[in-house]
Every structure is written in C-alpha cells, then in structure tokens.
Amino acid sequence: MSGRDPDRRKALLDAADRVILREGPEASMAAIAAEAGITKPILYRHFGDKSGLYEALADRHVRKVIAQLRPGFAEAASDLRGRARTTITVYLDLISANRNLYRFLFHRASAEDTRMRSHMTALVRSLGEELGGVLTAGRVVPEPVRAQVLGHAFVGMVQTTGDWWLEHPEVDRAEVVEGLVDVIVAAVSHRSGRAS
C-alpha cells in the first residue's frame, strides 16, 4: 500500500513468517497481529485487507522461489536432463524446507480467498511462460506454441508432484526427481527427436 512505511511492512511480514513457521497453515490473523504487537484491524490496514496480506506474503516468498529456480532453467552448458534435475531438486528442497509456508500460501490462503487464488495462479502461470520462453530460446523446443504448452505442463506437473511428495515423506526425493526428469526428457524428445 502506498504511503506505508516499508520497514514497518517488512516487520509485519516477518511476524507473519514466524507465526506461520511455528503454527503451520492454520496460523490465525489474530496470532500474526499479536506477534507484531498490534491488533488485527491495524494489521489489515497496513495491507488493505486480509487478501493484501496474503498477496504480500506470496510476492515475498513465491518470487524468491522463482528467482532460485531461474539459474537451473538458464544453465546453457548443461544438458536437458541435468537442467531439469537441478531445477526440480531446488524446488523440492525449497518446499520441504518451508512446508508450513507452502501449505499456508497454496492451500489455506488460496482456498479461502479468491483474489489470492487468482494471484497465486498468475505467479505460477508466469513461471510456465518463462520456462516456455527458455525452451524456445535455447532451441530445446523450437516451436513456440509447443514450448509454451510444455513449459506450463512441466511447472504444473512438478508443483502437483511436489505437493504429493510432501504428504509422502517415505518416498525418496531422488526417486521423485528422476521420475519427473524422465517425463520431461521424454516429452521434449518425443517430437523433436532430441536425445537426453
């Protein structure tokens, strides 16, 4: 929100992070406000409303995740299998290390707030578009439309599989990564004739 002190806003988001880390996806707005030493209406006033707080948390964390995935996308010296493996491993490491925050943003906040759901969808969609662009630019998938289809498919597949994996800690991460990598390499190789 314009006119608000950015340091105060950061402190409020830090308080929200601490509560979500401690209490998980069921963290209440009252607990976040208490952690920050303010009331719920004052907390909302800093972000416009509850949706604004959710969106600020999403922007803070989802954009950080996307920034950490970019180097794996752009690793031109690596083959497709290596790039996919690096990117998927980074993603799974990030969501497993921040499980409560991931569940808060993707399950709770997105489920209870339509504006937040739209915001999260836009962030994920932008990652799919970016990946599609990388596939085309690197001539991994020379047809731009097919590259976009695959970029969105890969992002959705990895996100959904990561969500499943968080619920199945008995499954070895390396097995999940290699299964996803196999699908990506097969999809790219299928019509392009490229080898892994």
N, C-alpha and C positions, 0 to 999 in steps of 0.2 A: 504494500500500500504506500502511495506517495506521501511524503511528509512525516513518515515514521522514522524513528532513529534506527539505523541499520544495526548498530551494536546491540540495542535492546532486542530487536527482532532476532538476531543471532542467538542471544542469550535465551530467548523463549524457545527457539528451535532446539537448542542444546538441552534445555529442560525436558522438552518432549522426547528427545532421543533417549535420555536417561530413564525416563518412566517406561517407554516402550521396551527398552532393553531389559529392564527389571521385571515388568509386569506382562510383557508379551502383547499380542494383538488385541487383547481385551482392555488395554490401558484406557482409563477414562479421561475425559477432558478435565474433570474436576481434579484428578491426580496430577495432570500436567500443570494446571494452573497453580495448585498447591506447591508443586516442586519449584515453580518460578516465583512463588511468593506473592501471587496476585489472585484475583477472582476470575471465574470463567468468563463473565462478560468483558472484563478487561483483556483477557487472552484473545477472545474473538475480535475485539476492537482493533487489535494490532494486525489482524489478518483479514478483516472484513467480516468474516463469519467462520464457521467450522470448516466449510469447503475450502476457504482460503488457507487455513492452517494445513489441511491435508495436502493441498496443491504445493504449498511451500516446502513441506516435508518431501513430497515426491520429487520436486525440482532439485532439492538439495541432494537427495540420495540417488535417484534414478539417473540423473545426469552424470553423477560421479561414476556410476557403474558403466554407463555408455563410454565415458572417457577412458576407463580402464580396459574396455573391450577393443577400442579403436586400434591400438598397436597390433593386436593379433590379426585384425582384418587386413591391415596395410602391410604386413610382413612380406614384401615382394620377393625377397630372397628365398622364402620357404615354399615348399610345395603345398598344394591344397590340403592334403591330409594333415600336414604339420600346422598350418594356419588354423584349420578347424579345431584341431586338438588343443592348441594353445588357447584359443578364444573360449571354447566350451569349458575347459578346465578353470580358467579365470572366472567365468560366470558362476560355475557351481561352487567354487571356493568362496566367492563373494556372498552368494545367497545363504550358504551354510554357516558362514561366519556371522551373518546378520539375519538369522532366521526370524527373530521376533519382528524386526523392522519390515522384512519382506512380507511376512504374513499380515502385518498391520496395513501396509500400503496396498497389496494386491488382493487381499481377501476382505478384511474388515472395512477399510475406508472405501474401497471400490464398490463393495456390496451395498453399503448403506447410503452412498451419496452419488447420484447420477452425474453431477458435474465432475466429481473426482474420477469416476469410471471413464468418462469421456477424455479427461486429461491424461490418465494412465494409458488409455488406448492410443492417444495421439503420440505419446512418448515412445511407446513400443512400435507404432507404425513408422515413426521417423527412423528408428533403428533398422527396420526392414528395408525402407527406401535407401538408407545409406549403404546397407550391405548389398542391395541390388546394384547400386552405382559402383561399388567396389568390384563386384563380379564383372560388370561390363568394362570398366576402365582397365582392369587387369587382363582383359580378354579371356577370363576364365569361362564366362558365358557371353559370347559376342552379341547375342540378340537381346536388346534392351528390355523388351517385354518379358521374355523368359527369365532374364536376370532379376527383374522385379518380383516376378512370381516366386522364384526360388529364394530370394532374399527374405520375403515375408514368410514363406513356408519354413525356412530354416530358423528364423527368430521365434516363430510360434512353436515349432517343434521343440526347440531347446528350452524355451520357457516352460512349456507344459510338462516336459520330461523332468526338468529340474524341480518343478512343483511336486511331481510324483515321487521323485527321489528323496525329497525332504521328509516325506511320510514313510519311507522305507530305508532307514539307516543301515539295515543289514546288507543292502546291496552296495558292493564296492564301487566307489566313484569311477575308477579306471574302466570298469565294465560298462558303466553308463556312457562315459566319454567315447569309448571305442565304438559302441553301438550307434551313437549319434554321428560320429565321424564316418562310419561305413555308409549310412544313409545319405549323407551329404555328398560324399565322393561318388556314390552310385548315381545319384540324381544328376550331378554335373556331368558325369561321364556318359550317361545314357544316350543323349542325343548329340553331344559334341564329339564323341569318340575319343575324348581325353582320357589318359590313364591317370591313376592317382600319383 
